[in-house]
Amino acid sequence: MKTHRNGCEKGAAIVEFAFLMVFLLLLTMGITEIGRAFWYYSAMQKAARDGARCLSLQPWAAGQESKCIDLVWQSANSAGVVNHVGSAAVALNAGNVRIDCGGGSCSWGSGARPEYVRVHIDGFNMGWIWSFGTPLPDAGGNSGINVQAAMPYMN
């Protein structure tokens, strides 16, 4: 038995394929971006833990914290955490990193030793690859990543 197609049905498969491809492309782009966001967050969390571990082992003397802050941004940058917004790649810098001691600011080397040291990485903006020039999700097309890690002060 032979079936014949009407003239109306000849392009139906192509139209259905086009609708399906748009959905699959958007799904693929979303999965890619979510994976990158998790990767960036994980690398930042590891860098903050490395910095907190470094701080917890430093002697309680002025100037000891700067090498740990440098370790944080070097660890994050060596993991490839770079913000590709615009034409220049902007790496995490020491301006995004801050430390505190037991919930308050540290006066490293003066006062009582803290029970805990905490490293914060605030406001690192991850540029979205698939924004196509459209700002997602904020006006700059960036999503801020904030992480922190705390360790008991051991030294």
C-alpha positions as a Markdown table, in Angstrom:
| # | Residue | x | y | z |
|---|---|---|---|---|
| 1 | Met | 0.0 | 0.0 | 0.0 |
| 2 | Lys | 1.4 | 3.3 | -1.1 |
| 3 | Thr | 0.8 | 6.5 | 0.8 |
| 4 | His | 1.0 | 9.9 | -0.8 |
| 5 | Arg | 1.8 | 13.1 | 1.0 |
| 6 | Asn | -0.2 | 16.2 | 0.5 |
| 7 | Gly | 1.7 | 19.2 | -0.8 |
| 8 | Cys | 1.1 | 20.8 | 2.7 |
| 9 | Glu | 3.2 | 18.2 | 4.5 |
| 10 | Lys | 6.4 | 18.4 | 2.5 |
| 11 | Gly | 8.2 | 20.9 | 4.7 |
| 12 | Ala | 6.8 | 19.8 | 8.0 |
| 13 | Ala | 9.8 | 17.7 | 9.0 |
| 14 | Ile | 12.2 | 20.7 | 8.4 |
| 15 | Val | 10.0 | 23.0 | 10.4 |
| 16 | Glu | 9.8 | 20.5 | 13.3 |
| 17 | Phe | 13.6 | 20.0 | 13.1 |
| 18 | Ala | 14.1 | 23.8 | 13.3 |
| 19 | Phe | 12.0 | 24.1 | 16.4 |
| 20 | Leu | 13.7 | 21.2 | 18.0 |
| 21 | Met | 17.2 | 22.5 | 17.2 |
| 22 | Val | 16.5 | 25.8 | 18.8 |
| 23 | Phe | 15.4 | 24.1 | 22.0 |
| 24 | Leu | 18.4 | 21.7 | 22.0 |
| 25 | Leu | 20.9 | 24.6 | 21.3 |
| 26 | Leu | 19.5 | 26.6 | 24.2 |
| 27 | Leu | 19.7 | 23.5 | 26.4 |
| 28 | Thr | 23.3 | 22.9 | 25.4 |
| 29 | Met | 24.2 | 26.5 | 26.1 |
| 30 | Gly | 22.6 | 26.5 | 29.5 |
| 31 | Ile | 24.3 | 23.3 | 30.5 |
| 32 | Thr | 27.7 | 24.8 | 29.4 |
| 33 | Glu | 27.2 | 28.0 | 31.4 |
| 34 | Ile | 26.0 | 26.2 | 34.5 |
| 35 | Gly | 29.1 | 23.8 | 34.3 |
| 36 | Arg | 31.4 | 26.8 | 33.9 |
| 37 | Ala | 29.8 | 28.5 | 36.9 |
| 38 | Phe | 30.3 | 25.4 | 39.1 |
| 39 | Trp | 33.9 | 25.1 | 37.9 |
| 40 | Tyr | 34.6 | 28.8 | 38.8 |
| 41 | Tyr | 32.9 | 28.5 | 42.1 |
| 42 | Ser | 34.9 | 25.3 | 43.0 |
| 43 | Ala | 38.2 | 26.9 | 42.0 |
| 44 | Met | 37.4 | 30.0 | 44.1 |
| 45 | Gln | 36.3 | 27.9 | 47.1 |
| 46 | Lys | 39.6 | 25.9 | 46.9 |
| 47 | Ala | 41.6 | 29.2 | 46.7 |
| 48 | Ala | 39.8 | 30.5 | 49.7 |
| 49 | Arg | 40.5 | 27.3 | 51.7 |
| 50 | Asp | 44.2 | 27.5 | 50.7 |
| 51 | Gly | 44.3 | 31.0 | 52.0 |
| 52 | Ala | 42.5 | 30.2 | 55.2 |
| 53 | Arg | 44.8 | 27.3 | 55.8 |
| 54 | Cys | 47.8 | 29.5 | 55.2 |
| 55 | Leu | 46.5 | 32.1 | 57.6 |
| 56 | Ser | 45.8 | 29.6 | 60.3 |
| 57 | Leu | 49.4 | 28.5 | 60.3 |
| 58 | Gln | 51.0 | 31.9 | 60.3 |
| 59 | Pro | 52.7 | 33.5 | 63.3 |
| 60 | Trp | 50.7 | 36.3 | 64.9 |
| 61 | Ala | 52.8 | 39.1 | 63.6 |
| 62 | Ala | 52.2 | 42.1 | 61.4 |
| 63 | Gly | 52.6 | 41.5 | 57.7 |
| 64 | Gln | 52.0 | 37.8 | 57.7 |
| 65 | Glu | 48.6 | 38.0 | 56.1 |
| 66 | Ser | 49.8 | 39.5 | 52.8 |
| 67 | Lys | 51.5 | 36.3 | 51.6 |
| 68 | Cys | 48.3 | 34.3 | 52.3 |
| 69 | Ile | 46.2 | 36.8 | 50.3 |
| 70 | Asp | 48.7 | 36.5 | 47.4 |
| 71 | Leu | 48.4 | 32.7 | 47.7 |
| 72 | Val | 44.6 | 33.0 | 47.3 |
| 73 | Trp | 44.7 | 34.9 | 44.1 |
| 74 | Gln | 47.6 | 32.9 | 42.7 |
| 75 | Ser | 45.7 | 29.7 | 43.4 |
| 76 | Ala | 42.6 | 30.9 | 41.7 |
| 77 | Asn | 44.4 | 32.3 | 38.7 |
| 78 | Ser | 46.5 | 29.2 | 38.2 |
| 79 | Ala | 43.2 | 27.2 | 38.1 |
| 80 | Gly | 42.3 | 29.3 | 35.0 |
| 81 | Val | 39.6 | 31.4 | 36.7 |
| 82 | Val | 39.7 | 34.4 | 34.4 |
| 83 | Asn | 36.9 | 36.8 | 33.6 |
| 84 | His | 36.6 | 37.1 | 29.8 |
| 85 | Val | 34.4 | 40.2 | 29.6 |
| 86 | Gly | 35.1 | 42.5 | 26.7 |
| 87 | Ser | 38.4 | 42.2 | 24.9 |
| 88 | Ala | 40.6 | 41.8 | 28.0 |
| 89 | Ala | 40.8 | 38.9 | 30.3 |
| 90 | Val | 40.7 | 40.1 | 34.0 |
| 91 | Ala | 42.0 | 37.7 | 36.6 |
| 92 | Leu | 41.1 | 37.6 | 40.2 |
| 93 | Asn | 43.2 | 40.1 | 42.1 |
| 94 | Ala | 44.0 | 40.9 | 45.7 |
| 95 | Gly | 41.3 | 43.6 | 45.7 |
| 96 | Asn | 38.6 | 40.8 | 45.6 |
| 97 | Val | 40.1 | 39.1 | 48.7 |
| 98 | Arg | 39.6 | 40.1 | 52.3 |
| 99 | Ile | 40.3 | 38.4 | 55.6 |
| 100 | Asp | 38.6 | 38.6 | 59.0 |
| 101 | Cys | 39.3 | 37.1 | 62.4 |
| 102 | Gly | 36.4 | 35.6 | 64.2 |
| 103 | Gly | 33.8 | 37.8 | 62.5 |
| 104 | Gly | 35.5 | 41.1 | 62.9 |
| 105 | Ser | 38.4 | 42.8 | 61.1 |
| 106 | Cys | 41.9 | 41.6 | 61.8 |
| 107 | Ser | 44.6 | 43.7 | 63.3 |
| 108 | Trp | 47.2 | 41.2 | 62.4 |
| 109 | Gly | 49.9 | 41.0 | 65.1 |
| 110 | Ser | 48.1 | 43.2 | 67.7 |
| 111 | Gly | 45.5 | 42.3 | 70.2 |
| 112 | Ala | 44.3 | 38.9 | 71.1 |
| 113 | Arg | 44.8 | 36.0 | 68.8 |
| 114 | Pro | 41.6 | 35.0 | 67.0 |
| 115 | Glu | 39.8 | 31.7 | 67.4 |
| 116 | Tyr | 39.1 | 31.5 | 63.7 |
| 117 | Val | 40.5 | 33.1 | 60.5 |
| 118 | Arg | 38.2 | 33.6 | 57.5 |
| 119 | Val | 39.0 | 34.4 | 53.9 |
| 120 | His | 36.4 | 36.0 | 51.7 |
| 121 | Ile | 36.4 | 36.3 | 47.9 |
| 122 | Asp | 33.8 | 38.9 | 47.1 |
| 123 | Gly | 32.4 | 40.1 | 43.8 |
| 124 | Phe | 34.3 | 38.1 | 41.3 |
| 125 | Asn | 32.3 | 38.5 | 38.1 |
| 126 | Met | 32.1 | 35.6 | 35.7 |
| 127 | Gly | 31.4 | 36.7 | 32.2 |
| 128 | Trp | 28.8 | 34.6 | 30.4 |
| 129 | Ile | 30.0 | 33.1 | 27.1 |
| 130 | Trp | 26.6 | 32.8 | 25.5 |
| 131 | Ser | 25.1 | 36.3 | 26.2 |
| 132 | Phe | 25.4 | 37.3 | 22.5 |
| 133 | Gly | 25.9 | 40.9 | 23.5 |
| 134 | Thr | 22.7 | 40.8 | 25.7 |
| 135 | Pro | 23.4 | 41.6 | 29.3 |
| 136 | Leu | 22.6 | 38.5 | 31.3 |
| 137 | Pro | 21.7 | 38.4 | 34.2 |
| 138 | Asp | 22.6 | 41.9 | 35.2 |
| 139 | Ala | 23.4 | 45.1 | 33.3 |
| 140 | Gly | 27.1 | 44.2 | 32.9 |
| 141 | Gly | 26.4 | 40.7 | 31.7 |
| 142 | Asn | 28.2 | 39.3 | 34.8 |
| 143 | Ser | 27.3 | 37.0 | 37.7 |
| 144 | Gly | 29.1 | 37.7 | 41.0 |
| 145 | Ile | 30.7 | 34.8 | 42.8 |
| 146 | Asn | 31.2 | 35.2 | 46.6 |
| 147 | Val | 32.9 | 32.5 | 48.6 |
| 148 | Gln | 34.4 | 32.2 | 52.1 |
| 149 | Ala | 36.4 | 29.7 | 54.0 |
| 150 | Ala | 37.2 | 29.6 | 57.8 |
| 151 | Met | 39.8 | 27.7 | 59.7 |
| 152 | Pro | 40.7 | 27.6 | 63.4 |
| 153 | Tyr | 43.8 | 29.6 | 64.1 |
| 154 | Met | 46.4 | 27.1 | 65.0 |
| 155 | Asn | 49.6 | 29.0 | 65.7 |
